[in-house]
Structure formats: C-alpha cells, structure tokens
C-alpha cells in the first residue's frame, strides 16, 4: 500500500515517528499491536462520538449483519435514519445517503451547479471537503499536512471553476460575489473549520454568507461532515442559527461505518436522479450495516436523558483550560481553541493569539507540535498526528482520562 496506509495522514509523516497500528479499541482507549494503551483523541477523525465499540452500536450492527450486509434495495433502516436526520435539521426536507464525505460534497456541488446553471464554486483556503478534483485546491487536513495543498493530477480546467476565499473574511466574500456573482453557483465551507485545526466562525460571518447567497442566487453549502451531530444535536447550523441550502454530513451519522449524506430543501434535492436529471449513485449507499450503526449512534446522542452534549461540553472545557494552564506553567505559547468536543492546541508564536484563518495556522510551529505529539504518545495519549487536525473528546472519555491527559501535557510541554 502506498506509504503503508489507506489514508495519508495516518502515516505520521509530519510528526517524525513510526505510525502505531491499532489492534483494538474500547471506550476512550486504543490498544496498539505492541499492547500499548492510549487515551484516544483521534476518534477515527470524528465518527466515534460514543467512543470505541459502544454496546448499542455493536449490538445493532451484529443484528443487522445477520439479516444481510447489503441488498442494493431500499430498506426500512435507510428510511428511519433519513427521518432522524431530517427531523434534526430545520433546513433539511430530503436527504441522500452516500459512502463518504468526499461523495457527499462532490454531489452537493454538482447539484448546486445544476440548480443555478452557474459553473463556479467558492471554497475557503484550509477547509477540506474530501478529495474530489475540484475541491482538492488549497485544501486542509492531510493535503495541508503533506505540504502540497493542491494535488498533481487535477487539471486546471477543473479547478478554474474553484474560487478561493480566506475563511472568516466576509469582506473578501462580498468582493468576490460583486465581481463574479453571475458565475458563482455556491459556496461550500465547514461552518466550524476542523481541517486546519479547530477554528470557529467569526461573529456575523455565517450570517453574512447567508445574505450574500440570497442576494446573488447562490447555494450555501455547509459541509458538516465533521461538525454534524458533533457540536450540537442540531449540528453547527443549529448552534449558530443559520440554515444552509444544502448540508453535507458524515462521520457521526455512520457511527464508525462508511456513511455520509447530503440534503436540503425538497425543491433542490428533486434535481437528483431518479427524481430529476442530476446523476449520482452508489453500490453501498444506505447499506444496512451503516444505517444500523448510524441509527444506534444518533439514538444515543439525541436522547436528552443521556445529556451527551452537556457532558462533552463539560469534559472538553476542562481539557481546554487544563491544556492552557499546563502550557503557561511550562512557558510554552499556545492557543487552545474549542467548539464543543472539537479542540485544537495551536503552537502559536504568542500565547492566546486567536487563530482565525489559514494564514494564522501557517504561522504555527509544526516542529514543536511534532515534539509535543511524540511526548504525549510516550505518556499514553494519542492525538491526531498533525497540527492541522482537530482532537475529538468522546462520550466515553471521563474525568480520569481528562486529568491524565492534562498531566501528560504538563510533562510534554515541559520537555519541549
Ligand atoms: P471522507 O471522504 O474522508 O469520508 O470525508 C471527507 C471530509 C469532508 N468534509 C470534512 C469537513 C471532513 O473533515 C472530511 C474528512 N476529514 C478528514 C479528517 N480531517 C478525514 C481523515 C482522513 O483523510 O484520513
């Protein structure tokens, strides 16, 4: 396998050590092939909001597996998960399941172009929306980590219709729309950037984009593959009170299985085949195992009695404060940014320097992050292996795990 991995970020290229191979997971813990145990903040890069092997999800998948892993036909489970997603999001009347976030964003963009009959799509520098050709431009996540944000193999004929904006810069967005509104089909963004580290939207930013899209007949697409059901039981769009025209989901809605989705108003989704002319398809889309895992996961997190989001908020806030204090005591300048259970420790030039866009992120000390990553690994704490990734706290993390993490960070900061 190229680089020995199935996805580049897993190769640990930017953190200067051999990648660990996972053997098993349980709760907030991962065990590697050498039987080392780690408190896990990768969480499969977002899906595992309940931690590893949550009983309701394992039971649901096992039961579904015994009835059939795939039919290539509609199933009741698919309809049930579709209704759970639609009921949770005010702006969603119809939804289509796919197998990855890449497919979800690729399809949403095709739909936006068809519905508006305009060719251009805006994305923000540092935001990552999967690896479809038109979006692999100044992308975040692994593309940023590996230092070639735009990938070879993507003809300029395709990216000519991808326009770039800095995240959180509403003036730049206004100028671009003023200049090219007749070309712009829509804008896709992570409402909370998670693929250059965790960066919340500036006050008024999302509202401003909503107004620009309304003014210029453009589709506002929230890529909530990472934030969806992660930061709020109604996703980031409920947290900030902004309803996009299309929403892309993934990760949590599959509970660890390959599952993603895109959806929005029926009048838009009706463009999609077989209801309408815009083609998109998938052999394993809506497969029963992924649907079972997704239903079990959303059932747990959406049940108010479980107080999942309240617990995640409290634990994650404690981690954020603890990391800041540990860094301060070790005299290491960092900025710890968080939204809900998404958190990133940025190694900034000065402590508590707000990180608001890619240009701010690019100033971070990635070498210092790499040393911190390795020291945390030695202390039994597994972080995502890049400064440009988000850490995830799960419902399986407890006070003891957070305390151990803060203690480990104290040692790791001191060793820098
Ligand atoms: P997938 O195609 O990897 O399922 O989803 C792509 C995607 C789309 N949109 C957002 C906001 C995403 O965060 C992602 C994928 N996230 C990365 C983690 N930063 C996946 C990890 C990886 O590439 O291995």
Boltz pocket constraint, residues with backbone or C-beta under 6 A from the ligand:
constraints:
  - pocket:
      binder: B
      contacts: [[A, 7], [A, 8], [A, 9], [A, 10], [A, 44], [A, 45], [A, 99], [A, 100], [A, 101], [A, 102], [A, 103], [A, 105], [A, 128], [A, 129], [A, 130], [A, 131], [A, 141], [A, 142], [A, 190], [A, 194], [A, 195], [A, 223], [A, 224], [A, 225], [A, 226], [A, 227], [A, 250], [A, 260], [A, 388], [A, 389]]
      max_distance: 6.0
